[in-house]
Amino acid sequence: MTIVLIALATAISYPDTRTDDTVETLHGTEVADPYRWLEDDHSEETKAWVESQNKVTQAYLSGLPQRDEIHDRTAKLLDFERIGTPREFGDRWFFTYNSGLQNQSVLMTSASLGGEPELLLDPNSLSKEGTVSLADWTPSKDGKLLAWALSRGGSDWKEIRVRDVATGKDLKDHLRWVKFSAISWLPDGSGFYYSRYDAPDDQAKLTGRNENHQLWFHRIGTPQSADRLIYRRVDHPTWGFYGGVTDDGNYLVIHVSDGTSTKNRSFYRKLGDETHGDIVELLNKADAAYRFLGNVGSRFFYRTNLDAPRYRVIAIDIENPDREQWEEIIPQTDDNLDEVSLVGGHLVCSYLKDARSVIRVHDLKGKHVRDVDLPGLGSAGGFRGRLDDTHTFYGFSSFTDPGAVYRYELATGKSELWRKPEIDFDGSGYVTKQVFIPSKDGTKVPAFIVHRKGIKLDGSHRTLLYGYGGFNIPVTPGFSVSRTVWLERGGIFVLACIRGGGEYGKEWHESAIRLKKQNSYDDFIAIAEWLAENGYTSPKKLAIQGGSNGGLLVGACMTQRPELFGACLPAVGVMDLLRFHKFTIGWAWKRDYGDPEDPKEFANLLKISPYHNLKPGVRYPATLVTTADHDDRV
């Protein structure tokens, strides 16, 4: 982890940072880039710079008053059980588990739902620093084998191995250069489909462009060199492929993406013989988003935003796939249809109603059966399973409740508590409210505000404002230990559901992309101003936080309105909007940010790029920039 402090109230002697005279002329504009030498993450000079920055940072942090007290309380609160929703494969159950302070969750298995669980895989044992994570895990249909993927140091690159569930021992199978991949088994457990790139040059594996994604099949017990290439498109190097075998084992469905565009394609191949038949381009126009949900025979169910910006469910009979024969199963509503599960003969629909979860259950003809009675205002997730299941599981959490896992009976609609962690925190003394704040152009933007009950709105409260606002990804209520410690110490937490995210579907997302990206920042700034105007806080007591695209959000807002914030916490942010597309998967983000190679979009990017808009002589807020030296995305 690299930590860089830009500005603090206390005087700090910063290490010297070399600058050079690098200047590029882009679309007729001279752009200085005096720190480009830091792009070389392998150079000794860069490593020395990182070390010197971290030394200064840690020296400052170690001297902060109450730091030990906050650390100890955080550690105590973190020490509670976290259990994932369980899944049944064959005659075994599988679920993730964290006892409390483990760096990475482990994978458990048991012979029955109420049986004594056994440790199947512990990624914490794979590195002393706890930086190897279990990135994915998928048992075979009979539960006898486990394909699992590990990630090192936060990298998107994955390695897949195969474990014998009965013995707990790994087989010889070892797959590398896997990235942006699903793992999907054949029903007989003889092998699985996965996605990968060609092996990169060693010096460029964390920075080189990722193109020409490929779908492969691996047969158990064979080396990766013997794997069979299923699909690639050299004529479309930016396409990505994700393969999934249907529950009945009859089809391989291929989700075809193109960068971060929400529009995609969907192909399939009939399985059952050695050649597996030809690949059929069922949906090949990329005219909308299509998420394959499952099939009943030849009827394929999809969640789509075709003619429905907040999504609907359709069915396509692949024996008669003409568009005029498509069936609308569940029409669009006023709420955003965020997820759908085809499980137990039902369509379980997870809606976002003003960024909070509402769950509605329909039959396969689209008839509304019932709503799931959730414990309160928060976020629900899970509801996975197979077509013949009689029950499913879901998790629910809120800002002040770490949540629990519930078993849901599909026939009766009964929810029964399965596991609930014990934690040394009482959320009853806090209140969560939702407000709708007008942005610069009048758009009402939702925000959740969490604080102790009975506070006076006198502008005296330290407030942490968090946002993301990109890539059609919604931010929703959820529990966080660090935020809980913040609340306990009298702070206010605010979650901003700004444009660019996925809270309200396609229109909400697309109203803050490319030339409209500034709308995200205007929304965030408007919420910050509203909080001060309404007595929750004041600029000097307002901190803003975000990661990745949210790190860009923080960087853009602090350079545009430095006087509005007291502290800024951008994590792994996309700070250079003129060169992001030159590294790894960065080219895919042009759909949201704009293309620096386009003169008009370049001009807009130059105006909002945080790196290019820092100005000498401006008093910026206290700022803590964090990133990771193995982050091959941002």
NORSULTA-V611433 format. One record per residue. PSI is psi in whole degrees, 0 to 359 (* if undefined). OMEGA is omega in degrees with one decimal (* if undefined). NEAR is the number of other C-alpha atoms within 12 Angstrom. Layout:
[[PSI/OMEGA/NEAR] [PSI/OMEGA/NEAR]]
This chain:
[[127/176.7/23] [130/-179.5/28] [128/-176.8/29] [126/174.8/34] [128/-179.5/36] [314/-176.6/30] [135/176.4/26] [159/-178.4/23] [325/179.0/16] [138/-179.7/14] [132/-179.9/12] [140/175.5/19] [104/-176.1/18] [151/174.0/22] [149/174.6/19] [138/176.0/13] [118/-176.8/20] [140/171.0/17] [153/174.7/14] [185/-172.7/13] [30/178.7/14] [122/177.3/15] [134/177.1/15] [142/172.4/16] [113/-177.6/14] [116/-179.8/22] [39/177.4/17] [1/-178.8/11] [129/175.9/13] [125/-178.2/15] [115/178.2/24] [143/179.6/20] [67/-170.9/24] [348/-177.8/18] [18/-176.4/20] [335/-179.9/22] [338/179.6/21] [351/175.3/22] [339/-179.9/26] [94/-175.4/21] [354/179.3/25] [347/-173.3/21] [148/178.6/14] [327/179.4/13] [319/177.7/18] [316/-179.9/22] [320/179.3/20] [322/178.3/20] [316/178.5/28] [314/-178.9/31] [318/-179.2/20] [322/177.4/23] [316/-179.5/29] [324/-180.0/27] [316/178.3/22] [316/-177.8/25] [310/-176.9/30] [327/177.4/21] [321/178.7/18] [311/-175.9/25] [322/-177.4/22] [340/-179.5/15] [3/-178.3/13] [134/177.2/15] [145/178.3/11] [5/-179.1/13] [316/-179.6/15] [320/179.7/14] [317/179.2/14] [318/178.6/22] [314/-176.7/20] [320/179.5/15] [321/177.9/23] [315/179.7/28] [320/180.0/22] [317/-179.9/22] [327/178.3/31] [340/-174.5/30] [64/174.1/22] [154/-176.8/24] [138/170.1/27] [123/-174.0/32] [130/177.9/33] [165/176.9/34] [133/-175.1/35] [152/175.3/34] [143/-179.7/37] [129/175.9/31] [119/-175.8/31] [232/179.4/22] [25/-178.7/21] [154/175.6/31] [147/-178.7/34] [139/175.6/39] [154/177.0/34] [154/-175.8/32] [139/172.3/32] [123/-176.3/26] [342/179.3/25] [289/-173.7/23] [13/176.5/21] [137/178.3/23] [319/-178.5/25] [143/175.0/32] [150/179.6/31] [167/178.7/38] [127/-179.1/39] [158/175.3/36] [152/177.1/37] [158/-177.4/27] [341/176.4/22] [165/-175.5/20] [325/179.7/24] [5/-177.1/14] [170/179.6/14] [118/-178.3/14] [151/177.4/22] [146/176.3/25] [124/178.7/24] [323/-176.9/35] [127/-179.4/37] [100/-179.8/28] [342/178.8/33] [336/-179.4/24] [356/-174.5/18] [350/176.1/20] [145/-179.9/18] [327/-174.7/13] [352/-177.7/16] [28/-175.9/22] [4/173.3/27] [124/-176.0/29] [156/173.9/33] [101/-172.1/37] [333/-179.2/34] [153/175.2/34] [134/-179.0/36] [113/175.6/40] [156/170.7/40] [165/-174.3/37] [326/179.8/32] [0/176.8/23] [11/-176.5/29] [333/178.9/32] [151/178.2/39] [120/169.3/42] [125/-177.5/44] [145/-176.9/41] [136/176.8/37] [150/175.9/36] [137/-179.2/34] [126/172.7/29] [27/177.6/27] [7/-179.1/26] [152/173.6/29] [341/177.2/34] [136/-179.6/38] [153/169.2/35] [134/179.9/33] [132/173.5/38] [168/-178.1/39] [129/-177.2/40] [138/171.9/30] [117/-173.4/26] [322/-177.6/34] [320/-176.2/20] [339/-175.7/16] [11/-178.2/20] [144/176.5/18] [143/172.8/22] [182/-178.5/22] [346/-177.5/18] [130/-179.1/30] [112/-176.8/28] [134/-178.2/40] [170/178.2/29] [36/176.2/32] [134/179.0/39] [139/-179.9/41] [62/-170.2/35] [147/164.0/39] [168/171.4/34] [118/-175.6/39] [118/-173.9/39] [150/162.7/40] [151/-176.6/34] [329/-177.1/29] [1/177.0/24] [15/-177.8/29] [345/-179.6/23] [180/-177.4/33] [162/176.8/44] [145/177.2/40] [171/-177.5/48] [147/-177.5/43] [172/170.5/40] [167/169.2/37] [151/179.2/26] [127/-179.2/23] [164/170.4/22] [140/-173.3/14] [323/-178.3/12] [343/-174.3/13] [10/-173.0/20] [339/177.8/29] [356/-177.1/35] [336/-175.4/32] [151/179.8/26] [138/177.3/27] [107/178.5/37] [167/179.5/32] [58/173.8/29] [150/-175.0/37] [145/175.3/40] [128/-175.4/38] [162/172.0/38] [130/178.1/35] [126/175.9/35] [130/-176.4/29] [136/177.6/32] [3/179.9/24] [155/177.3/21] [160/179.9/19] [330/179.8/26] [341/179.1/17] [0/-178.9/16] [153/-175.2/26] [124/175.8/23] [124/-178.8/23] [316/-175.2/30] [137/169.6/34] [161/178.8/28] [91/-179.6/20] [339/177.1/13] [350/177.0/10] [77/-172.8/18] [344/-178.0/23] [358/179.7/29] [145/174.7/36] [150/-172.9/38] [131/179.3/43] [116/-175.0/40] [139/177.6/38] [132/177.5/40] [133/-179.5/37] [159/-177.1/34] [325/-178.6/31] [356/177.6/24] [9/-174.2/28] [341/-173.3/26] [147/165.0/36] [118/179.3/42] [129/-176.6/42] [114/173.9/42] [123/-176.1/39] [113/-179.6/44] [167/174.5/37] [96/-176.6/33] [221/179.1/30] [12/176.6/28] [138/176.6/32] [348/177.5/36] [135/-176.5/28] [177/176.4/33] [162/177.9/32] [119/179.2/41] [167/174.4/32] [163/175.3/35] [134/175.4/29] [129/179.6/26] [169/174.0/23] [342/174.6/18] [179/-174.2/12] [323/-178.7/9] [341/179.3/12] [9/175.4/19] [178/-179.9/16] [155/174.7/19] [127/-177.5/23] [124/179.8/23] [81/-175.3/21] [310/179.2/30] [100/-171.3/33] [11/-176.7/21] [346/-176.5/19] [47/-178.3/24] [357/-178.5/20] [179/173.1/29] [134/178.2/36] [117/176.3/40] [116/179.5/38] [129/-176.8/38] [330/-177.0/38] [180/-177.5/40] [154/167.2/36] [100/-173.3/29] [234/-178.2/20] [1/179.0/20] [116/177.9/26] [128/179.0/39] [136/179.7/38] [144/163.5/40] [130/-175.3/42] [155/171.7/41] [20/173.4/33] [118/-177.6/30] [26/-178.0/20] [85/-174.7/28] [340/177.5/31] [13/171.3/34] [152/176.3/39] [177/178.3/39] [132/177.4/44] [165/174.6/37] [137/178.8/39] [123/173.5/33] [112/-174.4/23] [348/173.8/29] [345/-179.9/15] [70/-166.1/16] [5/-179.9/19] [143/-173.2/14] [327/-179.8/17] [350/178.8/11] [357/179.1/15] [146/178.2/21] [135/169.7/26] [117/-177.8/29] [309/177.7/28] [114/-177.8/33] [166/175.2/29] [146/175.0/27] [187/177.3/22] [342/-178.6/18] [156/-177.6/30] [123/178.8/40] [97/-169.8/41] [318/-179.2/44] [153/174.7/37] [136/175.3/39] [132/172.3/40] [102/-173.0/42] [134/174.9/35] [37/179.4/29] [18/179.5/27] [159/169.9/41] [109/179.6/44] [113/-172.4/47] [121/177.9/44] [109/-179.3/35] [151/168.0/38] [112/176.3/36] [101/-173.9/29] [44/173.1/35] [10/173.2/40] [156/-171.2/39] [137/167.5/39] [127/-175.3/33] [124/179.7/38] [136/-178.2/35] [131/179.3/36] [156/170.1/31] [179/-173.2/25] [353/173.2/34] [356/177.5/22] [356/-179.6/27] [132/178.2/19] [124/-178.9/20] [309/-179.2/22] [167/167.8/22] [150/173.9/24] [128/-178.5/34] [100/-178.5/21] [157/-175.7/31] [343/-178.1/24] [203/-179.9/21] [111/-176.9/30] [208/-175.9/35] [133/177.6/36] [145/179.6/40] [157/-178.6/37] [240/177.8/31] [32/179.1/41] [163/177.3/35] [191/-177.6/34] [169/-174.2/29] [330/-176.1/28] [7/178.5/20] [150/176.3/24] [348/-179.3/24] [168/176.8/32] [175/-179.1/38] [149/175.1/41] [156/175.6/39] [150/177.7/38] [137/176.1/42] [164/177.1/31] [183/-178.5/34] [326/-174.3/40] [15/179.4/38] [119/-179.6/34] [349/172.0/35] [186/-176.3/38] [169/176.1/35] [131/-176.7/32] [146/171.1/33] [131/-176.4/31] [122/178.3/34] [118/-173.9/24] [330/-178.0/34] [322/-174.2/21] [340/-176.5/16] [12/-179.1/26] [130/173.1/20] [131/179.6/26] [130/179.7/24] [128/175.9/21] [304/178.1/23] [138/173.9/26] [126/-178.0/23] [155/173.7/27] [133/-177.8/21] [146/-177.5/26] [63/178.6/22] [133/178.1/27] [109/-176.8/19] [357/-175.3/25] [344/-179.1/15] [11/-176.0/19] [157/-179.6/26] [142/174.4/25] [127/176.9/29] [155/176.7/24] [132/178.7/27] [160/179.2/23] [113/-168.2/25] [130/179.4/30] [130/175.9/23] [185/-177.0/28] [323/-178.7/20] [10/177.3/17] [351/179.3/13] [132/178.3/22] [123/-175.5/26] [124/-179.5/39] [147/174.1/36] [142/174.5/38] [135/179.1/37] [126/-177.2/36] [131/179.3/41] [171/174.9/38] [149/175.4/28] [143/171.0/20] [17/179.9/11] [154/175.3/20] [134/179.8/16] [76/-176.3/20] [12/177.5/15] [10/-171.8/24] [357/-168.5/23] [133/172.5/31] [131/-172.3/33] [137/176.9/39] [118/-178.3/42] [122/-176.1/48] [142/176.3/40] [168/177.2/48] [286/170.6/41] [50/178.6/46] [162/168.2/47] [27/176.5/37] [24/-178.9/37] [122/179.3/31] [151/167.6/38] [134/-172.2/36] [166/179.7/41] [143/179.1/43] [162/-175.3/34] [140/177.7/33] [127/-179.9/22] [315/-178.5/30] [322/177.5/25] [327/178.0/35] [317/176.6/38] [322/176.5/32] [314/180.0/30] [317/-179.3/35] [328/-176.9/29] [15/173.6/21] [3/-179.8/26] [161/173.6/31] [137/174.7/43] [137/-179.5/46] [128/176.0/44] [118/-176.6/43] [124/-179.3/49] [69/-169.4/46] [164/179.2/54] [153/-172.4/44] [335/176.9/44] [191/-176.0/41] [22/-174.9/39] [327/-177.8/41] [19/174.7/41] [200/-170.4/40] [313/-175.6/36] [321/179.4/23] [318/178.2/36] [308/-172.1/37] [351/176.4/33] [0/178.4/32] [50/173.5/34] [161/175.8/36] [240/-176.7/31] [348/179.5/29] [9/-175.1/27] [331/179.9/39] [335/179.0/37] [324/176.5/37] [315/-176.6/45] [323/176.3/45] [320/178.6/37] [313/-177.4/40] [316/179.0/50] [320/179.7/39] [320/178.5/33] [318/177.8/45] [316/178.9/49] [318/-178.7/28] [319/-180.0/31] [322/177.9/40] [318/-178.2/28] [332/-176.6/19] [15/168.8/19] [7/178.2/23] [324/-175.3/34] [188/173.1/37] [160/-176.5/29] [319/-176.9/34] [346/179.8/26] [14/-178.9/29] [122/175.1/40] [144/176.6/40] [147/-171.8/49] [144/174.8/42] [157/-179.1/37] [148/-179.9/29] [244/173.4/32] [329/174.7/40] [332/173.5/41] [320/173.2/37] [317/178.0/42] [311/-179.7/51] [316/179.6/49] [318/179.9/48] [317/-177.6/42] [323/-179.4/45] [330/177.4/47] [333/179.1/33] [322/-176.1/30] [63/-175.3/32] [333/-177.9/33] [350/-173.7/25] [350/-172.3/34] [149/177.1/39] [334/180.0/32] [148/-178.5/37] [136/-175.7/44] [76/176.1/40] [124/179.8/41] [137/179.5/34] [54/-174.7/34] [153/173.6/33] [88/-168.9/39] [341/179.9/38] [101/-175.6/36] [7/175.9/41] [346/-176.4/39] [4/-176.9/33] [330/-173.8/35] [356/-176.1/30] [356/-173.1/27] [140/177.0/28] [242/-175.2/31] [10/-177.2/35] [328/-179.9/35] [333/-176.7/34] [344/-175.8/30] [355/179.6/35] [334/178.6/33] [326/178.9/30] [316/-171.1/39] [329/-170.6/49] [167/-174.8/36] [116/178.1/29] [342/178.7/32] [347/178.5/24] [125/-174.1/19] [316/-178.0/18] [316/-179.5/18] [329/174.0/28] [314/-178.4/29] [321/178.7/27] [318/179.7/25] [322/179.2/38] [327/-179.3/35] [331/-173.8/25] [353/-177.8/39] [119/-176.4/38] [316/-177.6/30] [325/-175.2/31] [0/-176.9/28] [12/168.7/27] [133/-174.4/25] [137/177.3/14] [144/174.7/9] [354/179.1/7] [136/177.3/15] [101/179.7/23] [157/177.5/30] [162/171.0/34] [127/-170.5/30] [129/175.6/31] [110/179.3/36] [128/177.7/36] [144/174.3/32] [182/-177.3/29] [139/-174.0/27] [351/174.9/28] [16/178.3/25] [108/-178.3/30] [18/176.7/33] [303/178.5/34] [*/*/37]]
